[in-house]
Amino acid sequence: MTDFWLSYPFMQRAVLAGLLLSVVAGYYGSFVVQRRMSFLGAGLAHAAFGGIALGLLLGAEPLWVALPFTAVVATLIHVLRSTRQISSDTAIGILFSVSVALGLLFLSMREGSPVDAFSYLFGSILGLGWLDVWLSVGLLAVALATLPRLWGRWAYASFDEEAARAQGVATGRDSFLLTLCVALTLVVSIKMVGILLVSAWLVIPAAAARLVAGSFGAMTAGAVLISTASTLAGLYISWLADLPSGAAVVLLQALMFLFAWIIHRTIC
Amino acid sequence: MLHVDHMSVTLGRRCVLRDVSLHAGPGDFAAVMGPNGGGKSTLIRAILGLIPISSGTVRVTPGVSRIGYIPQTKTLDRTFPATPVDLVASGLQGRWPWLLSRQDRKPVLEALSIVGANHLAGSRLADLSGGELQRVYLARALVSDPPLVILDEPEAGVDQTGTTDLYDVLDSCRKSRNMAIVMVTHDWDVAYHHATKILLINGHTIASGVPSEALTDQAVREAFGHVGHSHDVIGRGHAHD
């Protein structure tokens, strides 16, 4: 285990970024699951593909383009569903497809092999640089900053939005902030887990924690714990067995979910 | 305390409520009745400021900053991982609690005790019956000691015994705290025997006043298109009178 941590700089970066991002993903994942926003996670992850492809087309660092691109898509989804003329699912479905279509268009306009773009689909620990680590630090700092004030408001509105609004909680603004935080977390996590699996990586730990938690606070803490444990163990297995990191992590999470479900069926 | 004057609400292009007035003072129990789609919940949501009004006024007496609110529980996710203590504390703090100190728990447990639900404090919401859950919601509405409590169809999903218990607790709190209650209900018995005033609406005001004056066969027929079960209750009520 010590060899695993110390021997390779790319592994140090992967473990650091994995640790930081899994804490953040577990934290936001609780709200995504409780608000039934899983499709939003999948939609934003695919929207990021458009940004990554644009970054590759422009010859820029894909992450720097994907972050604002996905933030704009998240904002559009929020605006469209706020009008109440279009359902949330429809808004996500439209923008998700448009972003993927744009991504394919950008890739077709680009000279050279599309292989580097496709590496974002599946994730790779080899691709994680210090930029990803520092962005992960930033995301964790934002998540910690939301804990004292926003966690309680987000949780209240997740359970009973009308009562929260009646007590003066600005649920619309809070919901937008949550969507934006989820979007940025997904984009930064894509290099490690891959576009195809990042939404599941966000959702499964919280879904597992929900099965055994007695309170929403315990669910959040449990989601962070499961997310962190599965990510670190998954990265280690991925390194040992030369497997795609995203697949190893998500399959471990699925096992943990199964374990939580058995506990739920046995005890609860 | 609560003054709704000539209020109209338009949602999209549809005028859902037109020229509705309602007044509730200390000790009043105002029952809002009417057919489905008649604008009852819209009225409640407009009073709470959840939707904008297109004309008229909604005023709450200055100094009354706290309004207890019990929404329709059938729309809420009962599998949310929480205990009654968490739920009641949310009404006190205006946010969901992560951890509660002993000091924070004290008023919460007192509110649960008032509604006879202190034995449920550590239960999971998913394990509560409809009646027990309504008691917990009532505790949440009462925990900040509000002078005005608003309920939206509290009898939905609750059996007859649970409903009777709930109204007994509500009546007792109204009298002991001199608070005003505004409640949307489909329960004719409750409207006739517990309410001090009735507002019968179907997009606009059909009748308002004390139950014996507002709940006439003619007004009920105009609101619902038929008299139905209300006739038995009203008839019985007049016989008692």
Interface residues (C-beta under 8 A of the other chain):
Chain A: Q34 W151 G152 R153 W154 A155 Y156 S158 F159 D160 E162 A163 A164 R165 A166 Q167 G168 V169 R210 A213 G214 S215 F216 G217 A218 M219 T220
Chain B: R45 L48 G49 L50 I67 Y69 P71 L76 D77 F80 P81 A82 T83 D86 L87 S90 G91 Q93 G94 R95 W96 P97 W98 L99 R124 R140
